[in-house]
Amino acid sequence: MRDNTAVRPFRPGFAPESLLMDLRRRVAATRWPDKETSPGQSQGVPLETIQTIARYWATKYDWRKFEAGLNSLPQFVTEIDGLDIQFIHVRSSHEGAIPMILTHGWAGSIVELLKVIDPLTRPTAYGAPASDAFHVVIPSLPGYGFSGKPTKPGWDIPQIARAWAVLMNRLGYKNYAAQGGDWGALVADMMGVQQVPGLFAIHSNMPGTVPPAYETAIINGNPMPPDLTQEQKNAWMQLDFFYQHVGYAQIMSRRPQTLTGLADSPAGLAAFNLDHDAKSLELISGAFYGHPGGISRDDFLDNITLYWLTNTPVSAARLYWENKLPFFSVKGVNHIPVAISVFPDELYQAPLSWAKEAYPKLFYYNRVARGGHYAAWQVPMLFSEELRMAFRPFR
């Protein structure tokens, strides 16, 4: 009998041509809504934007190019707590490389982390010393990509954090770091809260630093306290803006199964996933209008097509329903060293004062010149350099 808990080689293979033809047909046959009655993004993704994306998707986008690259990576699957977890595992050839597990978020996938694999595992090819090398593990969250889809409740962030510790131990790593943004930031935080065996430090690009009472007040629309510093006021206003435009999270956290349309309409799926936050929407939309900003047209469609081909829009959405943790406030990582990189177009710029209070063992904090919510995807060289600088004290 096969031991499903063993680490087994995994190769996604090639999507049937009939499935890709059906995707293009569905995109071309989209039944469009009326044009928005207010200019800009005030009502969501503009009709012209999603129609422009759809035209490219149906006529010029080449999934096979991405598929070949993905199939060339060393991928594996292992069963943890009854669920298959698919992951990429690339070991560096450099001695002393630090093992690191990196976790993606929504509306992303493993796609958003692919660009940093080579810079992290082969630093000398990018002008960095061999001593900056990492062994990289990138799992697909449960219900995402090629990981299994939970069939019963329970796969929340704390459960995922425990599973990641099992995964790293199963790979033979006795000491390792964890990194994350979006959901990945919450997973890394919970690994720190749980003090899972082997974890020696975490890095976050969307840290949980907000005092809990402040996040509650922002969600409830309460006024800003008068005694905040300017840096804290800026963070408050950024989060206030975010919570006014977070409709996608509200419906996924309450009624994910209602989102049948995301499994039936590729254009609907693309529009929904594109509308994560205002700056990311502007960044990705620009790529379709000849204004590349780091995430290309094909980058975006690689990610959306992966959701489509694996039929994971609703199974991924259920993580919001499972989640009981606040997005941005303090989780209680009191005993694990923490590094933070603050990107200027992230949902909020975590103030240093809050970061010091939230993470008593904060050892690295840096404000980066460029990049947003999908930093590893948008500015992979800057992102990789942040990890190199952050973890040099542990070499």
C-alpha positions, 0 to 999 in steps of 0.5 A, a space after each residue: 500500500 502506498 504511503 501517502 505521507 511520503 514526499 512524492 514527485 509531482 508533475 502537473 502535466 499538460 492541460 488538454 487542448 480541448 480545455 484551453 479551447 473551451 476557455 477561449 470560447 467562454 472568454 470570447 462569448 462573455 455576456 458583458 454588463 453595462 458600462 459603469 455609471 461613474 468614472 474610474 474604479 469607484 464601482 469596481 473594475 471598469 468595463 473597458 479594462 476587463 474587455 481589454 483583458 478578455 480580448 488578449 486572453 482569448 486571442 494572444 495569451 499562450 498558456 503553454 509557455 507558462 505550463 512548460 516553465 512550471 513543469 520544469 520545476 521540481 514539484 512534489 506532493 505529500 499528504 498532511 492531515 488527510 489532504 494532499 499538499 503540492 509544493 515546489 522545492 528547489 535546493 540551492 547548490 551553495 553550502 549553508 543555504 537557509 531553508 525557507 518556506 514562502 506562502 502566497 496569498 489571494 488573489 495570487 497563487 504559487 505563480 506570484 512567487 516563481 520569479 524569486 526562486 532563482 535569485 534566492 537559490 542562485 544568488 551569485 548569478 545576481 551579484 550576491 554572495 553565495 552565503 546569501 543562498 536559500 533553499 526554497 519551498 513554495 506550497 500551494 495553500 489548501 484549495 488553491 492550485 494543485 493542492 487538495 481541496 478540503 471537503 470538510 471545515 477545519 483548514 484555517 490559518 492555524 491548521 495551515 501553519 501546523 501543516 507547514 511545520 510538518 512539511 518542513 520537518 518531512 523534508 528534513 529541515 530542522 531549522 528554517 525560516 518562514 516568509 509570507 505576504 497576504 495569507 502567507 503573512 498570517 500563516 507565518 505569524 501563526 507559525 511564530 505564535 505556535 513556535 512550531 519546531 524548527 522555526 527560527 525566524 519569519 519575514 513578512 511583507 504584510 505584518 500584523 502590527 495594528 493594535 487590535 482596538 485600532 483595527 476594530 475601530 477602523 472596521 466600525 468606522 470610528 474616528 481616528 484617535 488624536 494622539 497618533 503620530 503622522 506615520 500612524 495616521 497614514 497607516 490608519 487612513 490607508 486601512 480605512 480606505 482598504 476596509 471601505 473597498 474590501 467587498 470581495 473579502 466580505 462575500 468570501 468570508 460569509 458566502 463563498 459557495 454563492 460564487 458559482 459564477 467564478 467557476 463558470 465565467 473566466 471573465 468574471 473570475 478575472 474581474 473578481 480577482 483583479 479587484 483586490 486593491 486599488 493600487 494592484 488594479 491600477 498596476 495590472 490594468 496598466 500592463 494591458 494598456 502598454 504601461 508595464 509596472 512589473 506584473 505583465 499581461 501574461 503574469 496576470 493571466 498565468 495566475 488566473 488561468 491556473 485558477 480556471 484550469 484547476 477549478 479552484 475559485 470557490 475552494 480558494 474563497 473558502 479560506 476567507 470563510 474559515 479564517 477567524 483572525 484579523 488581517 492586520 492587527 497583532 497576533 502575539 508573535 512574542 518569542 520568534 525573531 521577525 523581519 519586516 519589509 514595508 513596500 510603498 504600495 502595500 495595503 498599509 505601511 506598517 509604522 516602525 513604532 507599531 512593529 516594535 510593539 507587535 513583535 518584541 523580537 523584531 530584528 529587521 525593518 526596512 522601507 523599500 523604494 518600490 513595490 506593492 501588495 504582490 511584491 515578489 511578483 512585481 519587484 522580485 529583485 528588490 524582494 530577494 535582496 530584502 530577504 538576503 539583507 534580513 537574514 544575514 545575521 543568521 548566516 
